[in-house]
Amino acid sequence: MSFKDNLKEKLTPKNTEEIKTGLFIQERNKDEYRMINPIVWNGKYRLRKQFRWRNLFMIIVIIFIVWSYSTEVKWCRDFQAGPCEILSNLTTYCYQKQTAELENGRGDTFNIQNNP
């Protein structure tokens, strides 16, 4: 058996009957049935009625979350590399750090609590 045939066999639902064209029911328990839309029936793929607007909406939301996370991570990495370059006019921390670098000639050991 090839991979495609094995996949079709696995995707074909068990205990299922086709009542009329396009209407399938699956037996859950004795005297208990539910309507289904199988992906594979009689060895043919049936992709119609498999995707709904809710599924498409969820895929779009997941893509947006992944995109926003990657953008946020890039911004945080840029900010950690040089916060004073990004927010030079907005924070007093950057002003104090820049003046201390000019006075001391070294910016690596600067600590705000040590300098008044």
N, C-alpha and C positions, 0 to 999 in steps of 0.2 A: 504494500500500500504506500502511495506517495504521501508527501506532506499535505498537499491540497485535499486529497481524499480523506485523510485522517482529520483534518481541520473541519471539513464539511460534516463529517460524522459526529464530531464533538459538538458542533454548533446546532445540529438538528435536535429539537426538543423531544424528550421521551413522553410517552403517554399522551400524545396529541392527536387530535382528529381534525380534518378539514370538513366543516359542516356544509359550507357552500364556498364558492370561489372567494378567497380573501378573508374568510372568517374561520379562525382556528380556536379551538378550546382545548385546554389541558386539564386532565383529571388530577386533582390535588389529593383528595381522600375519597373514600366511598361516598358517592352522591354529592360531591363537592367539585365544581369546575370553575375555571377562570378563563377569560378571553386573553389570548396572547398574539403577538406579531413576531413570528420566528424569523431569524436572519437567514436561515437555510431551510428550504423545504424541497423534498424530492431531488436533492443534489444540486439545486440552483440557489444562488444568492438572491435574497429579497431585501434590498436596501430601502425600498419605499416604506414610509411610515416608521422609520427607525429613529430619525432625528426630529426633535420638536424645537420650538422657539425657546423653551426653557433650557434645553441642553446647549443650544447655540449661545444663549445669554451667559450661561455659566462658563463656557469656554472663553468668551470675551472678557469676563470678569477675571478669570485666572490669568489670562495674558496681560491684562492691565496691572494686576498685582505684581507679577514677575517683572514687568517693565518698570513700575514705580520703585520696587525694591532695588533693582540694579542701578537706577538713577540716584536713589538716596545713598547707596553704598559708594558710588563714584563721588558724590558731593562730599560725603564724610571723609573719604580718603584725601580728597583735595584740601579740605579744611584742616585735617590733622597735619598735612605736609606743610602748610603755611597759613595759619589763621589770620595773620596780620595782613597778608596780601589780599584776602577776600573781604575782610571787614575792617580795613584800616581806618576809616573815618567814623565808625560806629561805636567802638568800644574803648574804654579808658585803658583796658589791659594792653591793647596794642600800642597805645601811646606811651605807656610806661615802659613797655618792653623795648620799643624803638629808642626812647631816650636813654635807657640803661645800656643798650648796645653801643650807642654813640659815646657815652661817658666812659664806660669800662672797656670798650673794645672787644668784649666777649658777651655773647648772648646766650651761650649754653648754660651757664651757671646762674642765671638771673632768677631771683625769687621775689615775688611781690612782697611777701611778709618781712623779708630782711631789709628792703629798701623803703624808707619812709616817703 
